[in-house]
C-alpha cells in the first residue's frame, strides 16, 4: 500500500503484509490509518483521493458511483479521475523503471520488503534530482487540449502490476461534506 503526492513521489509505503489480507485490512493496520484517524497527518483541508477499496472517511474522497449522476457529480468524478492519474503514473513509472517489481519476487519476505522500499526511495530521488530524464517526455499520461488522454509510455512497457491499490471506501455523510468543499 502506498500514498503518492502531486509530484509522483511516494510519501508513505507499507510493505510486507500477506497478500491474503484485504486492502481495507492492510490500511486499518497501518501507521497511516492511525495518524489519519488521530487527525495528526493533514490540516483540516487536506484529503486523499482514491476508489472503492476502503471505507470513505472525512480525509478520504472517492468518485460518486452508479447512474444517473448529476452534471456536477460527473464533473467532480472527471476532476477526481484526473487527480488519480498522478498515482497511476507514479506506480507505472516505478514498475517500468524497476523491472523486478513487474513480477513475483522470489526471495525472503525481508529481502522483498527492502527491494520495494529501495525502489520507492530511488524513484523519489531520481524524480527530484533528474526529473527531466526520469520522467522523460511521453513517459507519463498526458491530457491533450481535446480532453483526450495520451497514455504514457510506461503503460505499454508493463504487462501486469502487482499489489497496486489505492486507499478508499465509504463514510457517506462526512464525505459528502468533503466533496462539497472540493
KEDO-816942 format. One line per field, with one value per residue (C-alpha): residue in one letter; z, x, y. Coordinates in Angstrom, 2 decimals, padded with zeros to 5 digits. Example, Ala and Ser with C-alpha at 12.3 -4.5 7.8 and 13.67 -1.06 7.14 Angstrom:
REM KEDO-816942
residu <- A / S $
z <- 007.80 / 007.14 $
x <- 012.30 / 013.67 $
y <- -004.50 / -001.06 $
//
This chain:
REM KEDO-816942
residu <- X / X / X / X / X / X / X / X / X / X / X / X / X / X / X / X / X / X / X / X / X / X / X / X / X / X / X / X / X / X / X / X / X / X / X / X / X / X / X / X / X / X / X / X / X / X / X / X / X / X / X / X / X / X / X / X / X / X / X / X / X / X / X / X / X / X / X / X / X / X / X / X / X / X / X / X / X / X / X / X / X / X / X / X / X / X / X / X / X / X / X / X / X / X / X / X / X / X / X / X / X / X / X / X / X / X / X / X / X / X / X / X / X / X / X / X / X / X / X / X / X / X / X / X / X / X / X / X / X / X / X / X / X / X / X / X / X / X / X / X / X / X / X / X / X / X / X / X / X / X / X / X / X / X / X / X / X / X / X / X / X / X / X / X / X / X / X / X / X / X / X / X / X / X / X / X / X / X / X / X / X / X $
z <- 000.00 / -000.81 / -000.84 / -003.68 / -003.78 / -006.66 / -007.96 / -008.28 / -005.01 / -002.65 / 000.67 / 002.50 / 001.80 / 003.77 / 002.63 / 003.95 / 004.50 / 003.37 / 000.02 / 001.58 / 003.75 / 002.24 / 001.21 / 003.96 / 006.48 / 005.40 / 005.60 / 009.02 / 010.44 / 009.06 / 010.84 / 008.13 / 009.23 / 012.87 / 012.04 / 009.82 / 012.46 / 015.10 / 012.77 / 013.13 / 009.47 / 007.45 / 008.00 / 008.02 / 004.31 / 003.27 / 001.83 / -000.01 / -003.36 / -004.10 / -005.09 / -003.60 / -001.92 / 001.52 / 003.56 / 002.94 / 005.76 / 006.17 / 004.93 / 002.05 / -001.07 / -003.98 / -007.04 / -006.99 / -008.29 / -010.06 / -012.55 / -013.02 / -011.89 / -011.92 / -014.11 / -011.01 / -009.92 / -013.40 / -013.35 / -009.85 / -010.97 / -014.04 / -012.00 / -009.40 / -012.08 / -013.44 / -009.98 / -009.51 / -012.71 / -010.78 / -008.58 / -011.56 / -013.30 / -010.22 / -009.85 / -013.59 / -013.80 / -010.68 / -012.14 / -015.64 / -014.26 / -011.64 / -013.63 / -010.63 / -009.41 / -012.53 / -011.44 / -008.32 / -006.33 / -005.39 / -002.16 / 001.59 / 002.79 / 004.49 / 001.25 / -000.76 / 001.67 / 001.23 / -002.57 / -002.63 / -000.16 / -002.00 / -005.34 / -003.94 / -002.39 / -005.67 / -007.60 / -005.33 / -005.53 / -009.33 / -009.66 / -007.64 / -008.94 / -012.58 / -013.30 / -016.97 / -017.64 / -015.21 / -016.26 / -019.91 / -022.31 / -023.26 / -020.28 / -018.26 / -019.29 / -020.98 / -021.24 / -024.69 / -025.41 / -026.66 / -023.21 / -024.51 / -022.60 / -024.39 / -022.48 / -021.02 / -022.45 / -019.19 / -019.96 / -022.95 / -021.02 / -018.20 / -018.69 / -015.14 / -011.96 / -008.67 / -005.46 / -006.59 / -004.80 / -003.84 / -000.46 / -000.25 / 000.92 / 002.23 / 005.19 / 003.33 / 005.47 / 006.26 / 002.73 / 001.27 / 003.14 / 001.79 / -001.77 / -001.44 / -000.18 / -003.17 $
x <- 000.00 / 001.31 / 000.41 / 001.64 / 001.78 / 001.36 / 004.93 / 004.78 / 006.70 / 005.84 / 005.21 / 004.07 / 004.56 / 003.51 / 005.11 / 005.34 / 001.69 / 000.43 / -001.41 / -004.41 / -005.18 / -007.79 / -006.81 / -009.02 / -007.30 / -003.84 / -004.96 / -006.59 / -003.45 / -001.12 / 000.51 / -001.01 / -004.52 / -003.67 / -002.32 / -005.29 / -007.79 / -005.99 / -006.13 / -002.39 / -001.41 / -003.24 / -004.64 / -008.46 / -008.43 / -006.24 / -007.52 / -006.53 / -008.06 / -008.94 / -011.52 / -013.82 / -011.12 / -011.72 / -014.49 / -014.79 / -013.64 / -013.56 / -009.94 / -010.63 / -012.51 / -013.69 / -015.90 / -019.66 / -020.83 / -023.88 / -026.02 / -027.74 / -025.29 / -025.97 / -023.83 / -021.98 / -021.28 / -019.97 / -017.67 / -016.49 / -015.76 / -013.88 / -011.69 / -011.06 / -010.05 / -007.54 / -006.03 / -005.90 / -003.91 / -000.90 / -000.91 / -001.32 / 001.60 / 003.83 / 003.23 / 003.58 / 006.89 / 008.15 / 007.39 / 008.64 / 011.97 / 012.44 / 011.54 / 011.89 / 008.58 / 006.74 / 006.75 / 006.60 / 009.80 / 011.22 / 013.15 / 012.67 / 009.99 / 012.54 / 014.54 / 011.40 / 010.48 / 013.93 / 013.70 / 010.33 / 011.43 / 014.71 / 012.87 / 010.48 / 013.35 / 015.31 / 012.17 / 011.70 / 015.38 / 015.53 / 012.28 / 013.74 / 017.33 / 016.84 / 013.17 / 013.63 / 015.33 / 013.41 / 010.01 / 011.02 / 008.52 / 005.93 / 006.59 / 003.63 / -000.02 / -000.73 / -004.07 / -004.46 / -006.28 / -009.21 / -009.51 / -008.33 / -005.65 / -002.45 / -001.27 / 002.22 / 004.90 / 005.02 / 001.57 / 002.94 / 006.05 / 004.15 / 002.17 / 000.88 / 001.12 / 001.22 / -000.44 / -001.07 / -004.14 / -005.47 / -006.91 / -010.67 / -014.11 / -017.41 / -018.24 / -021.17 / -022.19 / -018.74 / -017.54 / -020.47 / -019.16 / -015.66 / -016.97 / -018.87 / -015.69 / -013.62 $
y <- 000.00 / 003.45 / 007.11 / 009.33 / 013.12 / 015.58 / 015.23 / 011.41 / 010.85 / 008.04 / 009.75 / 006.62 / 002.92 / -000.14 / -003.38 / -006.91 / -007.74 / -011.13 / -010.96 / -012.72 / -009.68 / -007.35 / -003.83 / -002.49 / -004.77 / -003.62 / 000.00 / -000.33 / -001.96 / 000.70 / 003.61 / 005.83 / 004.86 / 005.57 / 009.03 / 009.84 / 008.72 / 010.83 / 013.81 / 014.32 / 013.98 / 016.65 / 020.06 / 020.05 / 020.96 / 018.00 / 014.76 / 011.59 / 010.64 / 007.04 / 004.44 / 001.78 / -000.33 / 001.20 / 002.82 / 006.51 / 008.77 / 012.56 / 012.54 / 010.11 / 011.12 / 008.98 / 009.34 / 009.15 / 005.80 / 004.47 / 006.32 / 008.60 / 011.26 / 014.98 / 017.21 / 018.43 / 014.85 / 013.95 / 016.99 / 016.05 / 012.46 / 013.69 / 016.02 / 013.35 / 010.84 / 013.34 / 013.72 / 009.92 / 009.63 / 011.00 / 007.90 / 005.57 / 007.26 / 007.07 / 003.33 / 002.79 / 004.62 / 002.82 / -000.61 / 000.25 / 001.53 / -001.19 / -004.30 / -006.59 / -005.13 / -006.29 / -009.92 / -012.04 / -011.51 / -014.90 / -014.28 / -014.00 / -011.55 / -009.27 / -009.05 / -008.33 / -005.53 / -003.99 / -004.23 / -002.46 / 000.24 / 000.83 / 001.04 / 003.66 / 005.64 / 005.57 / 006.53 / 009.57 / 010.53 / 010.21 / 012.13 / 015.01 / 015.06 / 014.02 / 014.62 / 015.56 / 012.23 / 010.06 / 011.42 / 011.86 / 013.41 / 010.82 / 008.58 / 009.95 / 010.16 / 013.47 / 015.23 / 016.78 / 020.04 / 017.97 / 016.39 / 013.02 / 011.16 / 010.20 / 007.10 / 007.28 / 005.02 / 003.04 / 001.61 / -000.32 / -001.39 / -003.06 / -006.22 / -006.59 / -004.54 / -006.43 / -005.24 / -001.71 / -000.47 / 002.92 / 003.74 / 004.26 / 003.30 / 004.78 / 007.13 / 008.75 / 011.72 / 013.10 / 012.55 / 014.44 / 017.49 / 016.93 / 016.61 / 019.87 / 021.53 / 020.39 $
//
